[in-house]
Amino acid sequence: MLTNTYLCAMILAMLSTLCCFAQEHNRVKIKVNLHGIDNEKLTLRFDDGIVLEERKPGRGDSSLFIDRPIHTPYPRISTIYNSQYCENYFIEDNAAILNLFYDVSKKDAPVYSYKNTNITVIDTVSNKFYRDLRKDQENELSKLTPFFKKHGHEIRTNDSVKYELTSLIKAINAKSMSFLATNSNDFFSFYYFKDQVLGLTNFIERDPEYYTHLLTYYNNTFPEKFRQSGEGKQIVSDLKQHISPVLLKENMTMPDVYFQDNHGDSILYKNQKENFVLLDFWASWCGPCVQQIPDIKALRAQFSADSLKIVSISIDRDSASYINSIKQHKMDWLHSLDRGAVLSSSLGISSVPTVLLVDRNGKIVYYRNGGKLDVDRIRSIVRKD
């Protein structure tokens, strides 16, 4: 059981910011048995190496099943009870069973697991390497929580506070990286680098030199079997985005990042037969995205497929919601599921709706992030060609 509640919170926060890309190579099936637990207070978070999916059992359920593709040697699952008690686990095999129990007499940890199958807890008690690493950082870590309590409200606005926080984070990371290098073949070290070292960098503003240092360390430290996983490749992609961020704008050439349609075929938008390609980045849960669907339908009805190819790229995490939304709104054009905004993020697209119009040479001739779609301008550009 995690003894450091701050560490637990940090792990959960960091997991939610990270994702990776790969084809679906394998699946994991997890059965979670619930014994005497108040389901409304329980949340499960499953990290498949691409996105962090949050699941809650239904009222009265005694078990919950997770059947998902994975892109990491060891997927992770976290249990959060009553927003304060958490456990984190590695899943060691394609079929796993997690048995959760509730005991009110265990005041520090009323929810616990017992007699699991192919499940290992990530904790500071049984993992000596983890325990020694945290002890080595004790001095620096002890300063972090008080710092956030005192300066949390001015982290993004006060330059001296930014500098102090950045220095503290770099000191913590330096100790982590030195320690991890001694045990780099263990997946735990790779996991810790992703969730703790890279997670803390979310508080560091633009610093290409430091991210270059992190990328060099990553490539020189961890074995190829970890770096070549989908999870590993996404780490490289994220670091490169920090080093040389892509900022899409009109009149620039679209980067060579290609999405796949629902049949697995690459969607081309350079040197294509169509005069223009409209790339619509959206999600089923995004209200403004859904509101603009009639405008996109109008464009589809007005222009032939040779004049205008329309591609909607969803950043949904749930493929069922993505498919159901396409059917519900009768979106009769090409679609791609960029689950968790993996490739979209590499293009610097961090929010939806975002719409780009690309000409046959791959030049962006219209770009809009948020706000109402300028249908008249898009019509004018396509007609003029």
N, C-alpha and C positions, 0 to 999 in steps of 0.2 A: 504494500500500500504506500502511495506517495506520502511522505511525511512533510513535505514542503508545499503548503497550499499556494504560495506565490508561483512556484515552479509549475504546478498543475495548471494554473490559470494561463501562464505564459505558453505552455505547450498547446493548449486549446486555441488560444488566439493566433499562434503562429501557424498551426495546421490549416486554419481557415484562409490563409493568404497564399498558400502555395499549391501549385498544380503542375502537371507534366503532360507530355504527349507521347503516344505510341499506339500501334495497332493493338487490337484486343488479342493478346496471346493466350490468356488463361482466365479461368474464373475461380472465384472462391465462394463457397457455400457455408454460411454460418447460421447455426441455430442458437438463439439466445433464450434460455429458459428462465422464467421469472417466478420466484418463490416468495410469496407474501409481500410483494412490492406494490406500492401505490403507483400505478402506471402513469398517472397524470404528472408525477414529480420526476419521472425518469426520461432522460434523453440519451440516445445513442448517436455517436458520431463515427462514421466509417470512412477511413482514408484509403482509397484504392490506388493511390499513386497519381491520380489525375485531379480529383476534386474531393473535398470533404463533404460527405452527404450526412444530413441530420435525419434521424428517424425516431419516431415516438411510437411505442406500442399502443394499440387501441384499448379502449376501456374494457377491462375484463379479460384481456388476452393473457394467456399463461406462457406464451412463447412468441418469438418474432424471428422471421427468416430473412437473411440477406443473401442474395444470389447475384453477384456482380463480376464483370471483367476486372482484372487487376493488371497493373503495370509497374509492379515493384516486387522485389523478392519477398518482402514481408509487409503485407498490408497491416493497418492499425485500426483498432477500435477503442473508443473512449466511452466510458459511462459517466454520466453526470446526474446526480440525484439531488433534488431540492435546491439546485443551483449552487451547491457548495461542496458536495462530496464527489470526488472524481477518481477514476482509475483509468490507466492506459495500458493497452495490451498489444503485443505482437501476435499476428496470426501466422502459424508455422506450417500450415498445410492447406490444401484446397478444400478440405472438409474439416470444420471445427465446431466445437460446442462450448458455449460460455454459460455457466450456471451462476445466476445472480441470486443472492439471498438478502433478506432484510431482518435485522435483529436490533430492536430498539435499545437493548441493554448495551450495545456497542456504541457508546456516545460519540466517540471520535470518528468512527466509520461504520455507521449502521448498515450500509450496503457493502457486501463483500462477495467474492467469488470462491467457489470450492469445487474440486474434482472436475476441472475443465479438460477438454480434449483439444490438443494442438493449439493451445493458447498459453502465452507467457506474459506475466505482468511486467510492465516497465516501471521499476521502482528503485529507490535508493537503498533499500534494505538488502535485497538478494543480489543486486548487481554491484559488486565491489568496485569495478572500474568507474561506474557512474558515481558511486559514493565518494571515491577518491578525487574524481574530477570536481565535484561540487565543493569538496573540502578545500581544494587548491584555490578555488575562486571565492572562498567565503568572504574575504575582506572586500572585494569589489562588489559582490552580490548584495552584501549588507547595506551598501550605499544606494542601491537602485530604487528600492521601494520608498524610502524616505524622500529621495529626489523627486519621484513622481507625485508624491503627496504634496510636496512643497511647491513644485514648479509645473505640475501637469497642465495647468491652464495657460501657460505661456511658452510651451515647448516649440510651437510653430511661429511665434511672433517675436520672441526675445533672442537676439543673436548670441548674447553671452550664455544664456541657458542652453541654446542649441549646441554651442561649442563645448560646454561642460558635459552635456549628455553624450555627444559624439565621442569625446575623449574617454568617458567611462565605458561606453559600449565597446570601443576599440580595445580597451584594456582587458575587458572580460573576454572578448573574442580571441585576443592574442593568447591568453592562457588556455582557452578551450582548444584552439588549433594546435598549440604545442602538445597538449595532452593527447588529442585525437590521433595525431601523427604516429604515436607510439603503438597504436592498435588499429590501424587504418583498414585492415582486412576484415574486421568485425563489422557487420552491418550496423550495429548500434552506433558506431562512430559516424558512419555516413548519415544515419538518421538524426543524430545529435547535431551534426553540421547543418543539415537542412532546417531542422525545427528551431534550434537555439541560436546558432551563429547567424544564419541568414535571416531568421525571424527578428533578431534584434536590429538588423540593418534597416528595418522598416522605419526606424526613427532617425535614420541618417539621410539627410537631403543630398542633392546631387554631389557626388564625389567619385568621378570616374577612376581616379588613381586608386582609391581604396577597393573599388569593385574589381579592378584589374588584378590587384593583389589577391583578392579572394578567388578569382577564377584561376590564376596561376597555381595557387595552393591546392585548389580542388583537383585540377588536372594532374598535379604532381604527387598527390597524396593517396587518392582512393583508387582501388583496382578497377580495371576495365569492366568487369562484370557488373559493378554498381553504376559506373558512369554511362554504360551503354544501355541501361534500362530506360524505359520511358521516363521514369522519375529522374534519372540522372541527366538525360538530355534536356529536360525542362529546366533543371538548375542552370545549365550552361546558357540556355536561351534567356532566362531571367537576368542572369548576370550581364550578358551582352547588351540587353536592353537598357540596363543601368549605365553601362559604359558608353554606349552610343545609342541613345534613345531614338526610336523612330517617331517622328511627328508628321503625320500625314497632313497635306494641305493641297489646295488647288494649284494646278500647273506643275506639280511634281510627278515623277514617274512612279507608278505603283510598285512596291517591292516584290521580289520573287517569293511570295508566300502563297501557296496554293491550297485551297480547301478541296475536300472530297464531297461529292453528292451522296445521296442516300444509297446509291448503287456501288459506291467505292471508287468512282471515276473522278479524276482530277478536273476541277472547274477552271478553265482557262479564261483569262481576261487580257491577254496580250496576243497580238497577231491572230485574233480569232475572226471567224467569218462575219460575226455580227458587228455592226457599226459601233455600238455602245453596250456596256455591261453595267447594270445597276446593282450594286452590292448593298444589301439591306441587313445591317447587323441589329438583331432584335432578340427578344426572349418572350416566352408565353406569359410570364408573370409581369411583364412591363406594360403598364397601362398606356403610356404614350405610343409604344410600339404597336399595340393592337389598334389604337385609334387611327393610325396612319395607314392601316391595311386597305381601306377603301380607296385611298389616293393611289396606292401601288396597283390596285386592281384596275383603276381607271387608265393608268399608263399601259398596263398589259392589254387592255381592250383597244387602246388607241393605236399602238404601234405593233408592227409585225415582229416576230421573233428574230428575223434577220436584221431589223433596225435596232431592236433593243432586247437584249437578254437580261432577265431579272433573276437574281440569285438572293435568296434570304438565308442569312447565316445566323443560326440560333446559338446563343451561349447558355442555353438551358443545361442544368445538371441532370434533370430527370428526362430520359428519352421518351417516356410515355406521355408526359405533359407536352413535349415538343410535337410528337406525332398527332396527338389528339387536337392540339390547337390548330395545326395545319388543316386537318379535316374539318374542324368546326368552322373555321373562317374561310374555307374553300380557297386556299392559296394555291392557285393552279400555275405554278412555275417551279424553277429549280430550287432545291433546298439542301442545306448542309448543316450538320450538327457539330458545332465546335464546343464540345461538352466542357463546361467550366471556363470558357473563353481562353483556351490555351493558345491557339494561333492568333486569335484576335488581339490578345495582350502583346504578342510579339510585334504587332503593327501599331502598338500604342493606343489601341482602342480599349478604353477602360470603362466606358459607360454606353448604354443604349437608350434610345435608338441613335444609330449612326448610319448615315447613307452616303455612298460614294457613287459617282457616275464616272466611268472609265471609258476613254475612247479606244479605238482598235489598236492604237500604238501603246496602250498602257498608261496614258497620261490621265491624271485625275482632273476632270473638267468641272466637277461639282462636288462639294464636301459640306456636310452638315452634321453636327453633333448636338442632339437635343433640339428642342423647339419644333415648330411646324415645318413640314416638308414643303419646299417651294416647287410645287408641281408645275406652275407656269414656266419657271425658268428651265426646268428639266425638259419640258416640251419644246421650248424655244431652241435649246441646244441640239436636241435630237432632230428637229425639223430642219435646222440650218445646214446640217451635214449633207 
